[in-house]
Structure formats: C-alpha cells, structure tokens
Amino acid sequence: MENNETVCACALVKVFGYEPRIALSLVEHLGSAAAFFALPQKERDSLVGPDGKYAGLLTDALLESTAAELDGLERQGCRFLPLAHPAFPEALKSCGDPPAGLYYRSDAAPEEIFRRRPAIAIVGTRDMSPYGRECCERLVAALSQAPVKPVIVSGLAYGIDITAHMAALGRSLSTIAVLPVGIDDVYPAAHRIAAGKIAAAPGSALVTDYPPGTGAAACTFLRRNRIIAALSDATVLVESRRHGGGLITARLASDYGREVFAVPGRLDDLRSEGCNIIIRDRTAEPIVNMAEAGFQLGLGKYNLRSEAGFAGKLRDLYRGAPEARIAELLKVAETIRKRRGITVDEMCEALGKPYLQISPLVLTLESDGLIETDLQGRCMVKI
C-alpha cells in the first residue's frame, strides 16, 4: 500500500507540477492518491474536468511510467515522499497548502531528515557583502553551540543561501536545500559539488516538489521560497534588497505564522534595505547580538564558546598527557570540526598520516565523548 501510494502521489505531482493545489485537493477529497487512481478512468476525468487540459492524462499508463521513473531516480539516490507518509514533515503538512509529495536526494532516511527538530531558515541576497557573509557565518556558529541543535534550511542560491549551507556542514549541523528545479538537476549548476556534500551529510538533503525535467522559472522560485518558509520554525533574513527573494521568503514565513528575524544593516546599504524594512514594519525581530541569537530562536540559553574554548576543553580533558599527544588529538578534532562527516580514510588523506596513526586518535576522541561516528564511519564533533 505504501509503495502504491508513493507511485500514485508522484503521478499526481508529475501532472500537476505547476498547480499543486489540484493534486492536494484530490488527495484531500478522496483520502489518498491511491484512492483516486482506483477509480475508473471516466470518473478520474470527471473529477479533473472531462473537457479540461488534464482529461485523459491520469491513466494507468501514467502509473507504469511513474513507477519506472522512480526506479531510475532511486539508482541516482533520489526518492519521493508522499504527503501520506508518516515521515512527511509536519511543519510543511500543517501550512495549509503543502505539495502532494516531495522529491528528495539524500543518503539519510526520510525519518532522519524530517524528524521533529527545530528548523531555522537562513536566507538573503545573492549579492552578499562581506558584512553579510560574516553575519551569516557567525549566526550559524552561534546556533551550532545551542543546547538544541537545529537543521539549517535554505535555497542553495548564490550568496547568503550557499554560505548558510556550507557553514552548517562546517559546524556539524544538518542542512536542507530546497531546489527551484527537478530533483534530477541542481540550480545553480555551479553548486553541484556543494549539493553533493549536502546530500551525503548526516540528516541533510536536497528537496523539491518539482518533477524531474523541471527547469528554473520565475514561478518555481516562488514555490521554492514557500517550501523554505513552511518547513522552518523560524526564518532569519541576513541581507536583502527591497525586492529580494529572501524578503519574499520572510514575508511568506510571517504569513504562515512562523517567527521571523532579521539582521539589521546600515541605513545607506541597499543590500540591507529589506532587513531594515521588515524590522521597521515589525514583521521581524532584530538580531543584534549573536550571543543571544540561539535563545531568541528558541534553542535554549547558553554561553557562546570560542574556538579557543573548544581547544581549551580538549586540553583540560587531556591535562597531564604529553604535549605532542594533545597536539595530535587537537589536529584530528579540528579536522573533524571543519569537515563534518569526514571518514578516517579521508582524514588520513587530508592530514597525510597513516591509518594506524589516525584511527586510535579518533577512537580516543569518541570514547571521551568529544566526537561521534555514524554507521558509515563519518565523524562529527559533539562539543
């Protein structure tokens, strides 16, 4: 039944790719996508309009081709998650206008990707300033030290989006990139390598509600922004012009009843105009102190630890050990911190050291609770 619902929901999304409300209304009316395709062909056409543009498209042959397409996508690491699946993200389901399903590309199971945890969208301009980059990276660094670890959601675009994704991976946070194209593509193409890293990182994924073959268009970006806003408990606008896509996402988040925050900028900087406007209009609460950002976003109260603090904790733990040993452990720990999900083999290559030297260091750090490894041997810092 689950596989049948997956194929049927995916078939609806393929036909109603640009009009998801129709697919959603059919699922809501009949209880499931499978129930729709259980109807005789004449009744299916009647429900979508016997003389309309969709008449004759929702056939059993469509189901067969959709099943074959899903098989092909699975070989590429891509899958489809129907609205009826227990792992479908609750935040998106409850927004009022969810898609009938989501395509996703990830090494992780949907239960891990969309498990209930705080989701923070960080969005902003493509034309990022050095100030915007610094604020984005400092914000992610602050959130990574919160008692409750969030997943960072953004749109893989140039500027603030890609900076947020890469900063999240560098700080051992999961990240979800929402695409404005089909799951068989990456936009912009320049971020293919980054997209691969996201798909391979623990608890992270690329997602879209567009079927394979869908290219970027003005309307696809708007829907991408809606999903970012709906997936997230809160949205932070870092830099945005008066009419920027990040500003649209922030306003959509407000419409969904989500919390909205913005990083203030200079009054004469056009790249901060959108942030300053939504703060002025009280659509957004300003973030003026990174040390308080995690608390503002509901991730708990805590004191920010500096990079020196991280090294200090490791040194305190191994006080009395030979300095050369501490230096080796610190080098491995810092490498894991900077390259979340790195394996021991990859670490050996990065550090130019043999496996028999690096493996015991990793085991020591894991035994003492400084790092953790998953079932695939990928390492992540815990402090």
C-alpha positions in Angstrom: 0.0 0.0 0.0 2.8 2.4 0.9 4.6 1.8 -2.5 1.3 2.2 -4.3 0.6 5.5 -2.6 4.1 6.7 -3.4 3.6 5.9 -7.1 0.1 7.4 -7.2 1.1 10.6 -5.4 4.1 11.0 -7.6 2.0 10.6 -10.7 -0.3 13.4 -9.5 2.7 15.7 -8.9 4.0 14.9 -12.4 0.7 16.0 -13.9 0.0 19.0 -11.6 3.6 20.1 -11.2 2.8 23.8 -11.6 -0.7 23.6 -10.0 -0.1 21.6 -6.7 -3.4 22.7 -5.2 -5.3 20.5 -7.7 -3.3 17.4 -6.6 -3.7 18.3 -2.9 -7.5 18.8 -3.3 -7.8 15.4 -5.0 -5.9 13.7 -2.1 -7.9 15.5 0.5 -11.2 14.7 -1.3 -10.6 11.0 -1.7 -8.3 10.4 1.3 -5.3 9.3 -0.7 -3.7 9.4 -4.1 -4.2 5.6 -4.4 -7.9 6.1 -4.0 -8.0 8.5 -6.9 -6.3 6.0 -9.2 -8.6 3.2 -8.0 -11.4 5.0 -9.8 -12.4 4.1 -13.3 -10.9 6.3 -16.0 -14.1 8.1 -16.7 -14.5 9.1 -13.0 -10.9 10.3 -12.9 -11.5 12.6 -15.9 -14.8 13.8 -14.4 -13.0 14.9 -11.2 -10.4 17.0 -13.1 -12.8 18.2 -15.8 -13.8 15.9 -18.7 -13.1 18.6 -21.2 -10.2 20.2 -19.5 -6.5 20.1 -20.2 -5.9 17.2 -17.8 -8.6 14.9 -19.2 -7.0 11.6 -20.4 -3.7 12.2 -18.7 -4.3 10.4 -15.4 -4.1 6.9 -16.7 -2.8 3.5 -15.6 -0.1 4.0 -18.2 1.0 7.1 -16.3 1.3 5.0 -13.2 3.6 2.5 -15.0 5.8 5.2 -16.4 6.0 6.9 -12.9 7.0 3.6 -11.3 9.7 3.2 -13.8 10.9 6.8 -13.3 11.0 6.3 -9.6 13.2 3.2 -10.0 15.6 5.2 -12.1 15.7 8.1 -9.6 16.4 5.7 -6.8 19.5 4.5 -8.6 20.6 8.1 -8.5 20.0 8.4 -4.8 16.7 10.3 -5.2 13.3 9.3 -3.8 9.7 10.5 -3.5 7.9 11.0 -0.2 4.1 11.3 -0.4 2.1 13.5 1.8 0.5 10.5 3.5 3.9 9.1 4.6 4.5 9.2 8.4 7.8 10.9 7.8 6.4 13.7 5.7 7.5 16.9 7.6 4.7 18.0 9.9 5.6 21.7 9.6 5.0 21.5 5.8 1.9 19.4 6.2 0.3 21.9 8.5 1.0 25.0 6.5 -2.4 24.9 4.6 -1.0 24.4 1.1 1.5 21.6 1.1 2.5 19.7 -2.0 1.1 16.2 -2.6 4.7 14.9 -2.0 8.4 15.8 -2.0 11.3 14.5 -4.1 14.4 14.3 -2.0 18.1 13.3 -2.6 20.0 12.1 0.5 22.0 9.3 2.0 19.7 9.5 5.0 16.3 8.0 5.5 13.3 10.4 5.5 12.7 9.7 9.2 16.1 11.2 9.9 15.9 14.1 7.5 12.4 15.3 8.6 12.4 14.1 12.2 11.0 16.7 14.6 13.7 19.1 15.5 14.0 22.9 15.2 14.4 24.1 11.7 15.8 27.5 11.0 15.7 29.1 7.6 18.6 31.4 6.8 18.0 33.4 3.6 19.2 36.6 1.9 20.6 38.2 -1.1 22.7 36.7 -3.8 24.8 39.9 -3.9 26.2 39.3 -0.5 28.6 41.8 1.1 31.5 40.9 3.4 29.3 42.0 6.3 26.5 39.7 5.2 28.9 36.7 4.9 30.4 37.4 8.4 26.9 37.7 10.0 25.7 34.5 8.3 28.8 32.5 9.4 28.7 33.9 12.9 25.0 33.2 13.2 25.4 29.5 12.2 28.4 29.2 14.5 26.3 30.6 17.4 23.4 28.2 16.6 25.8 25.2 16.4 26.6 25.8 20.1 23.0 25.9 21.2 21.7 23.2 23.6 19.2 22.2 21.0 20.8 21.6 17.5 18.7 23.0 14.6 18.7 22.0 11.0 19.5 24.9 8.7 17.2 25.4 5.7 17.9 27.5 2.7 17.7 27.6 -1.1 21.2 26.7 -2.4 21.3 30.1 -4.2 24.4 32.2 -4.5 25.3 34.5 -1.6 23.7 34.0 1.8 22.0 30.7 0.9 25.1 28.7 0.0 27.0 30.4 2.8 24.5 29.2 5.3 24.5 25.6 3.9 28.3 25.3 4.0 28.6 27.0 7.4 26.1 24.4 8.7 28.1 21.5 7.4 31.3 23.0 8.8 29.7 23.3 12.2 28.2 19.8 12.3 24.7 20.9 11.7 22.3 19.2 9.3 21.0 21.3 6.4 18.2 21.1 3.9 18.5 22.8 0.5 15.2 23.4 -1.3 15.6 23.5 -5.1 13.6 25.5 -7.7 14.1 22.7 -10.2 13.5 19.0 -10.6 15.4 16.6 -8.3 17.5 15.4 -11.2 19.1 18.8 -11.5 20.9 21.4 -9.4 20.4 25.1 -9.6 22.7 27.0 -9.9 24.8 24.5 -11.7 27.9 25.9 -10.0 26.7 24.4 -6.8 26.7 20.8 -7.9 29.6 19.9 -5.7 28.1 21.6 -2.7 24.8 19.8 -3.4 26.6 16.5 -3.4 28.1 17.3 0.0 24.7 18.2 1.4 23.1 15.0 0.1 25.9 13.0 1.7 25.9 14.7 5.1 24.1 13.1 8.0 20.5 14.2 8.3 20.8 16.5 5.3 19.0 16.6 1.9 18.1 18.3 -1.3 14.3 18.6 -1.7 11.9 19.9 -4.2 8.2 19.3 -5.2 9.0 19.6 -8.9 9.2 16.5 -11.1 12.3 15.6 -13.0 12.9 17.7 -16.0 11.5 20.9 -14.5 13.7 23.9 -15.2 14.2 27.1 -13.3 11.5 29.8 -13.9 10.1 32.7 -12.0 7.2 30.7 -10.6 9.4 27.8 -9.5 11.5 30.2 -7.3 8.3 31.4 -5.6 7.2 27.9 -4.7 10.7 27.1 -3.6 10.5 30.1 -1.2 7.1 28.9 0.1 8.6 25.5 1.0 11.6 27.0 2.7 9.2 29.2 4.8 6.8 26.3 5.6 9.5 23.8 6.5 11.0 26.1 9.1 10.0 27.1 12.6 11.7 30.5 12.2 13.3 32.4 9.3 16.3 34.7 9.6 16.8 37.3 6.8 20.5 38.3 6.8 20.8 40.6 3.8 18.1 41.6 1.3 17.3 44.3 -1.1 13.9 45.9 -1.1 12.5 43.4 -3.6 14.8 40.4 -2.9 13.8 36.7 -2.9 14.9 36.4 0.7 12.5 39.2 1.7 9.7 37.3 0.0 10.6 34.2 2.0 10.5 36.1 5.2 7.1 37.6 4.4 5.8 34.1 3.5 7.0 32.8 6.8 5.2 35.6 8.6 2.0 34.6 6.6 2.4 31.0 7.8 2.6 32.2 11.4 6.3 31.4 11.8 8.7 33.6 13.7 10.8 36.0 11.5 14.1 37.6 12.4 16.4 39.9 10.5 20.0 41.2 10.9 19.9 45.0 10.7 22.2 46.8 8.3 23.5 50.3 7.5 20.8 52.8 6.5 22.5 53.6 3.2 23.3 50.0 2.2 20.8 48.7 -0.4 21.6 45.1 0.5 20.2 45.7 4.0 17.2 47.7 2.9 14.8 44.7 3.0 16.0 43.7 6.5 15.6 47.2 7.8 12.1 47.5 6.3 10.7 44.3 7.9 12.2 45.3 11.3 10.6 48.8 10.9 7.3 47.2 10.0 7.6 44.8 13.0 7.3 41.8 10.7 10.7 40.7 12.0 12.5 40.9 15.3 16.1 42.2 15.0 19.1 40.0 15.9 21.6 42.4 17.4 23.7 40.1 19.5 24.9 36.7 18.2 25.4 35.6 21.8 21.6 35.8 22.2 20.5 34.5 18.8 20.1 30.9 19.8 17.9 31.9 22.8 15.8 34.2 20.6 15.3 31.3 18.2 14.1 29.0 21.0 17.2 26.8 21.1 17.9 27.3 24.8 20.1 29.7 26.8 23.8 29.2 26.7 27.2 31.0 26.6 28.9 31.0 23.3 32.2 29.1 23.2 35.0 30.5 21.1 37.3 28.4 19.0 39.9 28.8 21.8 37.2 27.5 24.2 37.0 24.3 22.1 40.7 23.8 22.2 40.7 24.6 25.9 38.1 22.0 26.7 40.2 19.4 24.9 43.3 20.4 26.6 41.6 20.4 30.0 40.3 16.8 29.4 43.8 15.6 28.5 45.7 17.6 31.1 48.9 15.7 32.0 49.2 14.0 28.7 52.4 14.7 26.6 52.0 17.9 24.6 52.7 16.0 21.4 49.8 13.7 22.1 47.5 16.7 22.8 48.5 18.3 19.6 47.7 15.2 17.6 44.3 14.9 19.2 43.5 18.6 18.7 44.6 18.4 15.0 42.2 15.5 14.4 39.4 17.1 16.3 39.8 20.4 14.4 39.8 18.5 11.1 36.5 16.8 12.0 35.0 20.1 13.1 35.9 21.7 9.8 34.9 18.7 7.7 31.7 17.3 9.2 31.1 13.8 8.1 34.7 13.0 7.2 35.8 9.4 7.5 39.0 8.1 8.9 40.3 7.2 5.5 39.6 10.8 4.2 41.2 12.2 7.3 44.4 10.2 6.6 44.5 11.6 3.2 43.8 15.2 4.4 46.5 15.1 7.1 48.9 12.9 5.2 49.1 10.4 8.1 48.8 6.6 8.0 45.6 4.9 9.1 47.3 3.2 12.1 48.2 6.6 13.5 44.8 8.4 12.9 42.4 5.6 13.9 43.5 5.3 17.5 43.2 9.1 17.9 39.6 9.0 16.5 38.8 6.2 18.9 40.1 8.1 21.8 38.1 11.2 21.0 35.0 9.1 20.5 35.5 7.2 23.8 35.8 10.5 25.6 32.7 12.0 24.1 34.3 14.7 22.0 33.2 13.3 18.7 30.7 10.7 17.4 30.7 8.5 14.4 27.7 7.1 12.4 27.2 3.7 10.9 29.0 4.7 7.8 32.1 5.8 9.8 31.5 9.5 9.3 32.8 11.6 12.2 31.2 14.7 13.8 32.3 16.9 16.7 29.9 16.9 19.7 31.2 19.9 21.6 
